Amino acid sequence: MKNNLTIKKPKISNIEFEHPLIGKAFDGYKILHLSDLHNKEFGVNQTILLKTTRDLQPDIILVTGDIIDRRNVHVDKAMNFFYEAVNIAPIYFSSGNHEYRFGRYDELKQRLIDEGVNVLNNEYTQIYKSEEFFTLIGVNDLDFFQSPLDFENTIKSLSQQTQGFKILMSHKPHKVEIYKESNVDLVLSGHAHGGQIRLPFIGGLFAPG
């Protein structure tokens, strides 16, 4: 697929979400969720994507993996967004299957950390506003685990250690039954690209899993 660097723009979906466990301090709180950039460029050095990010004025940016493409890896190109975006809002990252398969994830992870990105490798953190908070859980992609059971147990264990409203960052959406059983409240995923086989006017017909 060829990219038109002057015309190609990211698609934005706006979703309003309410939940009784979300504190009043978070009314109007804006999360920007990005996934599966796969080394795609929106403008030279991501200028269009960065402008879009600034215009949206997010409180936090969550990235759920596959920022590189294992078949044509350009780590420098993948990093272009993060160099500037860390100055817009705090960024939290969890890995995707392409990070696993290209074989140098530790190198990429360290570069993200060096730029100020918070990498959640099977970890959780609490995001505070005033004295209220929500819990953010980030797990590595399923491919990093020895078995699906290890993946499931890791998510359940992290969820059991946390309180309040829980957001899970996990790359693959089709493991939704595992996520449901872990008692998290909101899941942010990528991977399926909105349906990898699509028809005009109909949309996605088929995606991995």
Secondary structure by P-SEA (a helix, b strand, c coil): cccccccbbbbbbbbbbbbcccccccccbbbbbbcccccccccccaaaaaaaaaaacccbbbbccccccccccccccccccccccccccbbbbbbcaaaaaaccaaaaaaaaaaacccccccbbbbbbcccbbbbbbbbccccccccaaaaaaaaaaaaaacccbbbbbbccccaaaaaaaacccbbbbcccccccccccccccccccc
